[in-house]
Amino acid sequence: VLDAIVDGCYDYDDDDGEEDENENETTSSSVQRRLSISKAILTTEPRFDVRTKTSTVAELLSMGDATADGDGKKNKEVDKAVESNIKKKQKQLMDGCLSYLEEQILSCAIGSLEHQAL
């Protein structure tokens, strides 16, 4: 089931190198889906992958090398536009992860301050 969730988060057709008009300024839908699912899992259980002995969250938060062949070797025939689009999505994903971590740190700090005030 977890593999199906992870696989459903990738827009393989979305990496054609062409920018969609709604993707110009906003995060792509596949990146948003992956961040949303990761946030939900990590909010419930921060050590999800360790507890379940899976790599679900790790896979959701990494783009992998979509320019590699199945054996991990670089595919030389990958179009530069496709590679550029993949890098753009990797940056969007990392920006989203950092924002989430900032929110979590601030939430913990505020909660600690409120507890001390009591």
C-alpha positions as CSV (number, residue, x, y, z in Angstrom):
1,V,0.0,0.0,0.0
2,L,2.8,2.4,0.9
3,D,4.5,1.8,-2.4
4,A,1.3,2.6,-4.3
5,I,1.0,5.9,-2.3
6,V,4.6,6.8,-3.2
7,D,4.2,5.8,-6.9
8,G,1.0,7.9,-7.1
9,C,2.9,11.0,-6.0
10,Y,5.0,11.2,-9.1
11,D,3.9,12.9,-12.3
12,Y,6.0,11.1,-14.9
13,D,4.2,12.9,-17.7
14,D,4.9,16.2,-15.9
15,D,8.7,16.0,-16.6
16,D,8.5,16.7,-20.3
17,G,10.6,19.8,-19.9
18,E,7.8,22.2,-20.8
19,E,6.4,24.5,-18.2
20,D,2.7,24.4,-17.7
21,E,1.1,27.8,-17.4
22,N,-0.1,27.1,-13.8
23,E,3.4,25.8,-12.8
24,N,5.1,29.0,-13.7
25,E,5.0,30.6,-10.2
26,T,3.6,27.8,-8.0
27,T,4.9,24.5,-6.9
28,S,4.0,21.6,-9.2
29,S,1.1,19.3,-8.1
30,S,3.4,16.3,-7.7
31,V,5.6,18.2,-5.3
32,Q,2.6,19.5,-3.4
33,R,1.2,16.0,-3.1
34,R,4.5,14.6,-1.8
35,L,4.9,17.4,0.7
36,S,1.4,17.0,2.0
37,I,1.7,13.2,2.4
38,S,5.1,13.6,4.1
39,K,3.8,16.2,6.5
40,A,0.8,14.1,7.4
41,I,3.0,11.1,8.1
42,L,5.7,13.0,10.0
43,T,3.2,14.9,12.1
44,T,1.7,11.6,13.2
45,E,5.0,9.7,13.6
46,P,8.3,11.6,13.2
47,R,10.2,8.4,13.0
48,F,7.8,6.7,10.6
49,D,10.5,5.0,8.4
50,V,12.3,3.6,11.4
51,R,9.2,2.3,13.1
52,T,7.7,0.8,9.9
53,K,11.1,-0.4,8.6
54,T,10.3,1.2,5.2
55,S,11.7,4.1,3.2
56,T,8.4,5.7,2.4
57,V,9.1,9.2,3.7
58,A,12.7,9.1,2.4
59,E,11.3,8.3,-1.1
60,L,8.7,11.0,-0.9
61,L,11.2,13.6,0.0
62,S,13.8,12.7,-2.6
63,M,13.5,13.1,-6.3
64,G,15.9,10.3,-7.0
65,D,17.8,10.6,-10.2
66,A,15.1,10.7,-12.9
67,T,17.8,11.1,-15.5
68,A,19.4,7.7,-14.7
69,D,18.7,4.3,-16.3
70,G,17.5,1.5,-14.2
71,D,21.0,0.5,-13.3
72,G,21.8,4.0,-11.9
73,K,24.0,5.0,-14.8
74,K,23.4,8.5,-16.2
75,N,21.2,8.4,-19.3
76,K,23.0,10.6,-21.9
77,E,19.9,11.0,-24.0
78,V,18.0,13.0,-21.5
79,D,16.9,16.3,-22.9
80,K,18.4,19.4,-21.2
81,A,14.9,20.8,-20.7
82,V,13.7,17.7,-18.9
83,E,16.8,17.8,-16.7
84,S,16.1,21.5,-15.9
85,N,12.5,20.8,-15.0
86,I,13.6,18.0,-12.7
87,K,16.1,20.3,-10.9
88,K,13.4,23.0,-10.6
89,K,11.1,20.4,-8.9
90,Q,13.9,19.3,-6.6
91,K,14.4,22.9,-5.5
92,Q,10.6,23.3,-4.9
93,L,10.6,20.1,-2.8
94,M,13.6,21.2,-0.7
95,D,12.1,24.7,-0.2
96,G,8.8,23.0,1.0
97,C,10.8,20.8,3.3
98,L,12.6,23.7,4.8
99,S,9.4,25.6,5.4
100,Y,7.8,22.6,7.1
101,L,10.9,22.2,9.4
102,E,10.8,25.9,10.2
103,E,7.1,25.7,11.1
104,Q,7.8,22.7,13.4
105,I,10.7,24.4,15.2
106,L,8.7,27.5,15.8
107,S,5.7,25.5,17.0
108,C,7.9,23.7,19.5
109,A,9.5,26.9,20.7
110,I,6.2,28.6,21.1
111,G,4.8,25.6,22.9
112,S,7.8,25.5,25.2
113,L,7.5,29.2,26.0
114,E,3.8,28.8,26.8
115,H,4.5,25.9,29.1
116,Q,7.1,27.9,31.0
117,A,4.7,30.8,31.4
118,L,2.2,28.6,33.2
